[in-house]
């Protein structure tokens, strides 16, 4: 017998055709992960659908989809919307029903159980005790004009390690 639906629904995490969408935000997180969002121009049940892509510090895509529905209380390109999206992308086993993770890839499960996901979930939480405090994570907006976002290889390696720098500056893997 199949388990009953519980109401929890994991993001689809399907590759998105981002060229057809209007960019909303392209930000670097404090961990070196990069989050991009796009306006799909579509709605579901009256709510805007936002496309997204979360990459690790080596620019390998962890999650991509076209199914995030932000709160109507916040602009689609606001920090509050990015925090809400990260709330879903950083859920860990035990945070919600097992079924939520049923379609995760091995890489996504590895991320979900990692210290990085736990850190991101904490510093980018929309919990009022975090937002506005010294623990609040910041979003560094990245210029989308070309690939040059201001990082030298030396600075990137210092910030994220030699493996991440090699992957970023000598060719991106996993894309």
Secondary structure, DSSP 4 states (H G I P E B T S, - for coil): -PPPP-S----------GGGSEEEEEEE-TTS-EEEEEEEEEEETTEEEEEEEEE-TT--EEEEEEEE---TTS-TTSHHHHHHHHHHHT--BTTB-GGGGTT--HHHHHHHTSHHHHHHHHHT---TTTTTSTT----EE---SSS--S--HHHHHHHH-HHHHHHHHS--S--
